[in-house]
Structures are given as C-alpha cells and as structure tokens.
C-alpha cells in the first residue's frame, strides 16, 4: 500500500478548516433569520427583505456544502484508517495520485466520477 500520510495531513487540515467554518455559517444564518423577523418585511417588494432572503439562502447553501464536504473528508480519513484509501469505490482500481492531490477526499477514479458516481 502506498504512503498516504501526506493525504491524511491534508485531509485533517481540511477537516479543521471546515469545522472552524461551520459555527460562523450557523451564526450568519441565525443573524439573517433574526434580521428577517425583526424587519417584518415583504421579501418580494422590499429591497432589504430580498437582500436578507438572499443572504439567508447563501449562508444555508454554504452550510450544506461545508457539512457535506466535512462528511466526505471524514469518510476519506476512515478509508485511510481501514486501508481502502486511494482505491476506487466503483471498480477497485487505484485512483491516480494527481486526482488525489486535487481532491484528496474522492472515493472514485476519474472515470467513475465522470460516470456520475458523485465524486465531487
């Protein structure tokens, strides 16, 4: 088995980054929700209401992305721990090192990610 220590370090750094981001995103959502309730505006006709709604949807989308990304990073760390890291979950072939460098959390080789196995 190849030495995946550097990928483990990269993944752990990414996990820390995402974990640090989540509370800030949750705070953004809370403050946007509070602003929306406090202003009691009509989102469609009040420009400020539309801005608050947009900020809320942006923060919610970022939170969802970060949570999903965190799950992918944790799954990859699990694969390092159990010895299956770097092997495509679809075909069992090794994942190219260049692909792992670009997306260290990917569970799929480039062919299977492109084939729709959601290897984002």
C-alpha positions as CSV (number, residue, x, y, z in Angstrom):
1,X,0.0,0.0,0.0
2,X,1.2,3.5,-0.9
3,X,2.1,6.0,1.8
4,X,-0.9,8.2,2.2
5,X,0.4,10.1,5.2
6,X,0.6,13.4,3.3
7,X,-3.0,13.0,2.2
8,X,-4.0,12.3,5.8
9,X,-2.3,15.5,6.9
10,X,-4.1,17.4,4.1
11,X,-7.5,15.9,5.0
12,X,-7.1,16.6,8.7
13,X,-6.2,20.3,7.8
14,X,-9.3,20.4,5.6
15,X,-11.4,18.9,8.3
16,X,-10.2,21.6,10.8
17,X,-10.9,24.3,8.3
18,X,-14.5,23.1,7.7
19,X,-15.1,22.6,11.4
20,X,-14.0,26.2,12.1
21,X,-16.2,27.5,9.3
22,X,-19.4,25.8,10.5
23,X,-20.1,27.9,13.6
24,X,-19.6,31.1,11.6
25,X,-22.0,30.0,9.0
26,X,-24.6,29.0,11.6
27,X,-24.1,32.4,13.2
28,X,-24.7,34.1,9.8
29,X,-27.9,32.1,9.3
30,X,-29.1,33.0,12.8
31,X,-28.4,36.7,12.4
32,X,-30.0,36.8,8.9
33,X,-33.1,34.9,10.3
34,X,-33.3,37.4,13.2
35,X,-32.9,40.4,10.9
36,X,-35.7,39.0,8.7
37,X,-38.0,38.5,11.6
38,X,-37.1,41.9,13.1
39,X,-37.7,43.8,9.9
40,X,-41.0,42.2,9.2
41,X,-40.6,43.0,5.6
42,X,-42.2,41.7,2.4
43,X,-39.4,39.9,0.6
44,X,-40.8,40.5,-2.8
45,X,-41.5,44.2,-2.5
46,X,-38.9,45.5,-0.1
47,X,-35.3,45.5,-1.4
48,X,-33.9,44.9,2.1
49,X,-36.2,41.9,2.5
50,X,-34.8,40.4,-0.7
51,X,-31.2,41.1,0.4
52,X,-31.9,39.3,3.8
53,X,-33.5,36.4,2.0
54,X,-30.6,36.1,-0.4
55,X,-28.0,36.2,2.4
56,X,-30.0,33.6,4.3
57,X,-30.2,31.3,1.2
58,X,-26.4,31.8,0.5
59,X,-25.4,31.0,4.1
60,X,-27.7,28.0,4.1
61,X,-26.2,26.7,0.9
62,X,-22.7,27.2,2.2
63,X,-23.5,25.4,5.4
64,X,-24.9,22.5,3.5
65,X,-21.8,22.4,1.2
66,X,-19.5,22.6,4.2
67,X,-21.4,19.9,6.1
68,X,-21.3,17.6,3.0
69,X,-17.6,18.4,2.4
70,X,-16.9,17.6,6.1
71,X,-18.6,14.2,5.7
72,X,-16.5,13.4,2.6
73,X,-13.3,14.4,4.4
74,X,-14.2,12.2,7.4
75,X,-15.1,9.3,5.1
76,X,-11.7,9.6,3.4
77,X,-9.9,9.7,6.8
78,X,-11.9,6.5,7.6
79,X,-10.6,4.9,4.4
80,X,-7.0,5.8,5.3
81,X,-7.6,4.2,8.7
82,X,-9.1,1.0,7.2
83,X,-6.6,0.7,4.3
84,X,-9.0,1.3,1.5
85,X,-7.9,4.9,0.7
86,X,-6.8,5.5,-2.9
87,X,-8.9,2.7,-4.3
88,X,-11.9,3.5,-6.5
89,X,-15.1,2.5,-4.7
90,X,-16.7,1.6,-8.1
91,X,-14.0,-0.5,-9.8
92,X,-11.4,-1.3,-7.2
93,X,-8.6,0.2,-9.3
94,X,-6.1,2.6,-7.8
95,X,-7.1,6.3,-8.0
96,X,-4.4,8.3,-9.8
97,X,-2.2,10.3,-7.5
98,X,-2.8,13.5,-9.4
99,X,-6.5,13.1,-8.8
100,X,-5.9,12.5,-5.1
101,X,-3.8,15.6,-4.9
102,X,-6.6,17.7,-6.5
103,X,-9.4,16.0,-4.5
104,X,-7.9,14.1,-1.6
105,X,-11.4,13.2,-0.3
106,X,-12.6,11.5,-3.6
107,X,-13.7,7.9,-3.3
108,X,-13.7,7.4,-7.2
109,X,-11.2,7.2,-10.0
110,X,-11.7,10.0,-12.6
111,X,-13.6,7.6,-15.0
112,X,-16.2,6.7,-12.4
113,X,-16.5,10.2,-11.0
114,X,-17.2,11.4,-14.6
115,X,-19.7,8.5,-15.0
116,X,-21.9,10.1,-12.4
117,X,-20.8,8.5,-9.1
118,X,-20.9,11.9,-7.5
119,X,-17.2,12.0,-6.8
120,X,-17.4,15.8,-6.2
